[in-house]
């Protein structure tokens, strides 16, 4: 799978793979872990409906203050 991994990648991801230091990866599992670690911080998940359920007005917070947190 590692032989063809570069074919599935493009742009920044392919550049990342091609610039890995020789010998820095010893298994497919390690390659996957490094890839996920390096690229997951670049990904921002869009909000979900359930996220809205977690929004709460703080104790003692005025309505105006509560609304201003979101504008």
N, CA, C and O atoms as CSV, one atom per row, in Angstrom:
chain,resi,resn,atom,element,x,y,z
A,1,UNK,N,N,0.825,-1.197,0.000
A,1,UNK,CA,C,0.000,0.000,0.000
A,1,UNK,C,C,0.868,1.258,0.000
A,1,UNK,O,O,0.508,2.274,-0.595
A,2,UNK,N,N,2.006,1.176,0.670
A,2,UNK,CA,C,2.867,2.361,0.701
A,2,UNK,C,C,3.437,2.695,-0.669
A,2,UNK,O,O,3.757,3.852,-0.942
A,3,UNK,N,N,3.566,1.700,-1.527
A,3,UNK,CA,C,4.110,1.927,-2.862
A,3,UNK,C,C,3.219,2.857,-3.677
A,3,UNK,O,O,3.720,3.651,-4.473
A,4,UNK,N,N,1.906,2.767,-3.489
A,4,UNK,CA,C,0.960,3.562,-4.279
A,4,UNK,C,C,0.307,4.697,-3.494
A,4,UNK,O,O,-0.554,5.399,-4.026
A,5,UNK,N,N,0.698,4.882,-2.257
A,5,UNK,CA,C,0.102,5.922,-1.424
A,5,UNK,C,C,0.265,7.302,-2.055
A,5,UNK,O,O,-0.667,8.105,-2.036
A,6,UNK,N,N,1.436,7.581,-2.609
A,6,UNK,CA,C,1.696,8.893,-3.206
A,6,UNK,C,C,0.772,9.198,-4.380
A,6,UNK,O,O,0.516,10.364,-4.679
A,7,UNK,N,N,0.270,8.160,-5.047
A,7,UNK,CA,C,-0.632,8.355,-6.190
A,7,UNK,C,C,-1.963,8.936,-5.725
A,7,UNK,O,O,-2.596,9.709,-6.445
A,8,UNK,N,N,-2.386,8.558,-4.511
A,8,UNK,CA,C,-3.665,9.026,-3.981
A,8,UNK,C,C,-3.583,10.441,-3.417
A,8,UNK,O,O,-4.608,11.079,-3.179
A,9,UNK,N,N,-2.368,10.927,-3.205
A,9,UNK,CA,C,-2.191,12.239,-2.599
A,9,UNK,C,C,-1.920,13.304,-3.656
A,9,UNK,O,O,-1.499,13.007,-4.774
A,10,UNK,N,N,-2.168,14.529,-3.274
A,10,UNK,CA,C,-1.868,15.644,-4.153
A,10,UNK,C,C,-1.467,16.854,-3.335
A,10,UNK,O,O,-1.674,16.880,-2.122
A,11,UNK,N,N,-0.911,17.832,-3.969
A,11,UNK,CA,C,-0.587,19.103,-3.331
A,11,UNK,C,C,0.293,18.975,-2.103
A,11,UNK,O,O,1.342,18.332,-2.137
A,12,UNK,N,N,-0.148,19.596,-1.015
A,12,UNK,CA,C,0.603,19.634,0.234
A,12,UNK,C,C,0.854,18.248,0.799
A,12,UNK,O,O,1.941,17.968,1.306
A,13,UNK,N,N,-0.141,17.381,0.716
A,13,UNK,CA,C,0.002,16.029,1.264
A,13,UNK,C,C,1.085,15.248,0.524
A,13,UNK,O,O,1.888,14.554,1.147
A,14,UNK,N,N,1.107,15.359,-0.786
A,14,UNK,CA,C,2.145,14.658,-1.560
A,14,UNK,C,C,3.526,15.229,-1.245
A,14,UNK,O,O,4.494,14.484,-1.089
A,15,UNK,N,N,3.608,16.534,-1.155
A,15,UNK,CA,C,4.873,17.177,-0.811
A,15,UNK,C,C,5.354,16.717,0.563
A,15,UNK,O,O,6.540,16.441,0.745
A,16,UNK,N,N,4.440,16.633,1.526
A,16,UNK,CA,C,4.775,16.149,2.867
A,16,UNK,C,C,5.373,14.748,2.787
A,16,UNK,O,O,6.406,14.472,3.397
A,17,UNK,N,N,4.723,13.869,2.034
A,17,UNK,CA,C,5.181,12.486,1.917
A,17,UNK,C,C,6.555,12.410,1.269
A,17,UNK,O,O,7.433,11.694,1.751
A,18,UNK,N,N,6.742,13.136,0.192
A,18,UNK,CA,C,8.001,13.074,-0.541
A,18,UNK,C,C,9.171,13.677,0.238
A,18,UNK,O,O,10.331,13.378,-0.043
A,19,UNK,N,N,8.859,14.525,1.216
A,19,UNK,CA,C,9.914,15.171,1.998
A,19,UNK,C,C,10.139,14.539,3.369
A,19,UNK,O,O,10.871,15.089,4.193
A,20,UNK,N,N,9.518,13.393,3.616
A,20,UNK,CA,C,9.804,12.684,4.865
A,20,UNK,C,C,11.266,12.229,4.844
A,20,UNK,O,O,11.751,11.748,3.820
A,21,UNK,N,N,11.956,12.380,5.955
A,21,UNK,CA,C,13.352,11.930,5.998
A,21,UNK,C,C,13.442,10.418,5.771
A,21,UNK,O,O,12.603,9.672,6.277
A,22,UNK,N,N,14.426,9.966,5.034
A,22,UNK,CA,C,14.596,8.524,4.807
A,22,UNK,C,C,14.719,7.783,6.143
A,22,UNK,O,O,15.436,8.216,7.046
A,23,UNK,N,N,14.015,6.676,6.245
A,23,UNK,CA,C,14.062,5.860,7.454
A,23,UNK,C,C,13.196,6.365,8.598
A,23,UNK,O,O,13.235,5.801,9.692
A,24,UNK,N,N,12.411,7.423,8.369
A,24,UNK,CA,C,11.599,7.986,9.450
A,24,UNK,C,C,10.300,7.215,9.669
A,24,UNK,O,O,9.618,7.419,10.673
A,25,UNK,N,N,9.960,6.336,8.738
A,25,UNK,CA,C,8.742,5.539,8.849
A,25,UNK,C,C,9.121,4.075,8.658
A,25,UNK,O,O,9.794,3.708,7.695
A,26,UNK,N,N,8.670,3.242,9.606
A,26,UNK,CA,C,9.055,1.831,9.514
A,26,UNK,C,C,7.887,0.891,9.227
A,26,UNK,O,O,8.089,-0.308,9.032
A,27,UNK,N,N,6.659,1.432,9.201
A,27,UNK,CA,C,5.506,0.563,8.928
A,27,UNK,C,C,4.356,1.385,8.355
A,27,UNK,O,O,4.336,2.612,8.448
A,28,UNK,N,N,3.407,0.679,7.763
A,28,UNK,CA,C,2.213,1.331,7.226
A,28,UNK,C,C,1.449,2.029,8.345
A,28,UNK,O,O,0.959,3.145,8.171
A,29,UNK,N,N,1.351,1.369,9.489
A,29,UNK,CA,C,0.649,1.924,10.643
A,29,UNK,C,C,1.301,3.231,11.094
A,29,UNK,O,O,0.609,4.202,11.401
A,30,UNK,N,N,2.621,3.252,11.132
A,30,UNK,CA,C,3.343,4.452,11.539
A,30,UNK,C,C,3.149,5.574,10.522
A,30,UNK,O,O,3.007,6.735,10.904
A,31,UNK,N,N,3.140,5.241,9.240
A,31,UNK,CA,C,2.901,6.238,8.200
A,31,UNK,C,C,1.511,6.842,8.358
A,31,UNK,O,O,1.343,8.059,8.279
A,32,UNK,N,N,0.527,5.996,8.580
A,32,UNK,CA,C,-0.849,6.480,8.772
A,32,UNK,C,C,-0.932,7.413,9.977
A,32,UNK,O,O,-1.553,8.474,9.912
A,33,UNK,N,N,-0.299,7.005,11.080
A,33,UNK,CA,C,-0.334,7.813,12.293
A,33,UNK,C,C,0.327,9.176,12.073
A,33,UNK,O,O,-0.206,10.197,12.508
A,34,UNK,N,N,1.466,9.199,11.412
A,34,UNK,CA,C,2.139,10.469,11.135
A,34,UNK,C,C,1.290,11.355,10.236
A,34,UNK,O,O,1.208,12.565,10.442
A,35,UNK,N,N,0.663,10.748,9.244
A,35,UNK,CA,C,-0.189,11.510,8.322
A,35,UNK,C,C,-1.358,12.136,9.079
A,35,UNK,O,O,-1.630,13.328,8.937
A,36,UNK,N,N,-2.037,11.340,9.872
A,36,UNK,CA,C,-3.188,11.839,10.636
A,36,UNK,C,C,-2.747,12.932,11.607
A,36,UNK,O,O,-3.410,13.962,11.729
A,37,UNK,N,N,-1.637,12.708,12.293
A,37,UNK,CA,C,-1.139,13.697,13.245
A,37,UNK,C,C,-0.812,15.019,12.564
A,37,UNK,O,O,-1.189,16.081,13.059
A,38,UNK,N,N,-0.121,14.963,11.444
A,38,UNK,CA,C,0.299,16.186,10.762
A,38,UNK,C,C,-0.845,16.937,10.093
A,38,UNK,O,O,-0.826,18.166,10.034
A,39,UNK,N,N,-1.840,16.213,9.588
A,39,UNK,CA,C,-2.893,16.880,8.834
A,39,UNK,C,C,-4.189,17.097,9.600
A,39,UNK,O,O,-5.017,17.901,9.171
A,40,UNK,N,N,-4.393,16.416,10.707
A,40,UNK,CA,C,-5.641,16.599,11.449
A,40,UNK,C,C,-5.721,17.979,12.093
A,40,UNK,O,O,-6.818,18.507,12.278
A,41,UNK,N,N,-4.585,18.569,12.434
A,41,UNK,CA,C,-4.624,19.910,13.030
A,41,UNK,C,C,-4.986,20.971,12.008
A,41,UNK,O,O,-5.362,22.080,12.387
A,42,UNK,N,N,-4.883,20.663,10.725
A,42,UNK,CA,C,-5.250,21.611,9.682
A,42,UNK,C,C,-6.746,21.579,9.378
A,42,UNK,O,O,-7.287,22.511,8.782
A,43,UNK,N,N,-7.402,20.508,9.789
A,43,UNK,CA,C,-8.806,20.310,9.488
A,43,UNK,C,C,-9.673,20.941,10.562
A,43,UNK,O,O,-9.492,20.672,11.749
A,44,UNK,N,N,-10.593,21.760,10.160
A,44,UNK,CA,C,-11.556,22.308,11.111
A,44,UNK,C,C,-12.923,21.746,10.769
A,44,UNK,O,O,-13.406,21.876,9.645
A,45,UNK,N,N,-13.520,21.133,11.737
A,45,UNK,CA,C,-14.826,20.503,11.559
A,45,UNK,C,C,-15.903,21.576,11.584
A,45,UNK,O,O,-15.883,22.458,12.442
A,46,UNK,N,N,-16.825,21.507,10.664
A,46,UNK,CA,C,-17.933,22.451,10.686
A,46,UNK,C,C,-18.865,22.094,11.834
A,46,UNK,O,O,-18.908,20.952,12.292
A,47,UNK,N,N,-19.596,23.078,12.278
A,47,UNK,CA,C,-20.502,22.875,13.403
A,47,UNK,C,C,-21.582,21.842,13.102
A,47,UNK,O,O,-22.016,21.668,11.964
A,48,UNK,N,N,-21.986,21.178,14.149
A,48,UNK,CA,C,-23.029,20.165,14.035
A,48,UNK,C,C,-24.243,20.623,14.845
A,48,UNK,O,O,-24.119,21.467,15.732
A,49,UNK,N,N,-25.377,20.082,14.546
A,49,UNK,CA,C,-26.595,20.436,15.250
A,49,UNK,C,C,-26.446,20.194,16.751
A,49,UNK,O,O,-26.922,20.990,17.561
A,50,UNK,N,N,-25.796,19.112,17.115
A,50,UNK,CA,C,-25.585,18.793,18.532
A,50,UNK,C,C,-24.741,19.822,19.258
A,50,UNK,O,O,-24.864,19.978,20.473
A,51,UNK,N,N,-23.875,20.535,18.522
A,51,UNK,CA,C,-23.058,21.578,19.140
A,51,UNK,C,C,-23.935,22.692,19.700
A,51,UNK,O,O,-23.612,23.285,20.730
A,52,UNK,N,N,-25.028,22.971,19.031
A,52,UNK,CA,C,-25.932,24.021,19.511
A,52,UNK,C,C,-26.571,23.655,20.845
A,52,UNK,O,O,-26.875,24.533,21.653
A,53,UNK,N,N,-26.772,22.373,21.072
A,53,UNK,CA,C,-27.366,21.938,22.334
A,53,UNK,C,C,-26.423,22.167,23.511
A,53,UNK,O,O,-26.867,22.242,24.657
A,54,UNK,N,N,-25.142,22.277,23.237
A,54,UNK,CA,C,-24.159,22.487,24.294
A,54,UNK,C,C,-24.010,23.961,24.669
A,54,UNK,O,O,-23.360,24.273,25.666
A,55,UNK,N,N,-24.593,24.863,23.899
A,55,UNK,CA,C,-24.490,26.292,24.177
A,55,UNK,C,C,-25.426,26.639,25.318
A,55,UNK,O,O,-26.630,26.386,25.267
A,56,UNK,N,N,-24.840,27.222,26.345
A,56,UNK,CA,C,-25.625,27.585,27.535
A,56,UNK,C,C,-25.278,29.006,27.964
A,56,UNK,O,O,-24.143,29.461,27.821
A,57,UNK,N,N,-26.263,29.676,28.481
A,57,UNK,CA,C,-26.035,30.992,29.066
A,57,UNK,C,C,-25.392,30.771,30.432
A,57,UNK,O,O,-25.868,29.963,31.229
A,58,UNK,N,N,-24.306,31.496,30.693
A,58,UNK,CA,C,-23.587,31.339,31.958
A,58,UNK,C,C,-24.390,31.906,33.114
A,58,UNK,O,O,-25.177,32.838,32.949
A,59,UNK,N,N,-24.178,31.333,34.274
A,59,UNK,CA,C,-24.871,31.811,35.470
A,59,UNK,C,C,-24.482,33.270,35.705
A,59,UNK,O,O,-23.297,33.604,35.726
A,60,UNK,N,N,-25.470,34.125,35.879
A,60,UNK,CA,C,-25.239,35.547,36.116
A,60,UNK,C,C,-24.957,36.351,34.855
A,60,UNK,O,O,-24.751,37.563,34.927
A,61,UNK,N,N,-24.946,35.693,33.704
A,61,UNK,CA,C,-24.664,36.384,32.446
A,61,UNK,C,C,-25.942,37.034,31.936
A,61,UNK,O,O,-26.982,36.384,31.830
A,62,UNK,N,N,-25.855,38.317,31.621
A,62,UNK,CA,C,-27.008,39.032,31.088
A,62,UNK,C,C,-27.257,38.560,29.650
A,62,UNK,O,O,-26.331,38.127,28.964
A,63,UNK,N,N,-28.499,38.646,29.206
A,63,UNK,CA,C,-28.857,38.201,27.871
A,63,UNK,C,C,-28.014,38.905,26.809
A,63,UNK,O,O,-27.561,38.272,25.855
A,64,UNK,N,N,-27.803,40.201,26.972
A,64,UNK,CA,C,-27.014,40.969,26.005
A,64,UNK,C,C,-25.583,40.410,25.917
A,64,UNK,O,O,-25.044,40.274,24.818
A,65,UNK,N,N,-24.968,40.088,27.058
A,65,UNK,CA,C,-23.623,39.518,27.077
A,65,UNK,C,C,-23.604,38.149,26.390
A,65,UNK,O,O,-22.686,37.830,25.634
A,66,UNK,N,N,-24.619,37.362,26.665
A,66,UNK,CA,C,-24.730,36.025,26.090
A,66,UNK,C,C,-24.767,36.111,24.564
A,66,UNK,O,O,-24.068,35.368,23.876
A,67,UNK,N,N,-25.579,37.014,24.049
A,67,UNK,CA,C,-25.721,37.182,22.594
A,67,UNK,C,C,-24.432,37.724,21.980
A,67,UNK,O,O,-24.064,37.335,20.872
A,68,UNK,N,N,-23.750,38.613,22.688
A,68,UNK,CA,C,-22.517,39.213,22.149
A,68,UNK,C,C,-21.390,38.197,22.003
A,68,UNK,O,O,-20.456,38.442,21.239
A,69,UNK,N,N,-21.440,37.086,22.694
A,69,UNK,CA,C,-20.424,36.049,22.517
A,69,UNK,C,C,-20.469,35.460,21.113
A,69,UNK,O,O,-19.484,34.872,20.665
A,70,UNK,N,N,-21.569,35.603,20.424
A,70,UNK,CA,C,-21.764,34.936,19.134
A,70,UNK,C,C,-21.789,35.897,17.951
A,70,UNK,O,O,-22.020,35.474,16.818
A,71,UNK,N,N,-21.559,37.159,18.195
A,71,UNK,CA,C,-21.542,38.120,17.083
A,71,UNK,C,C,-20.187,38.763,16.953
A,71,UNK,O,O,-19.982,39.599,16.073
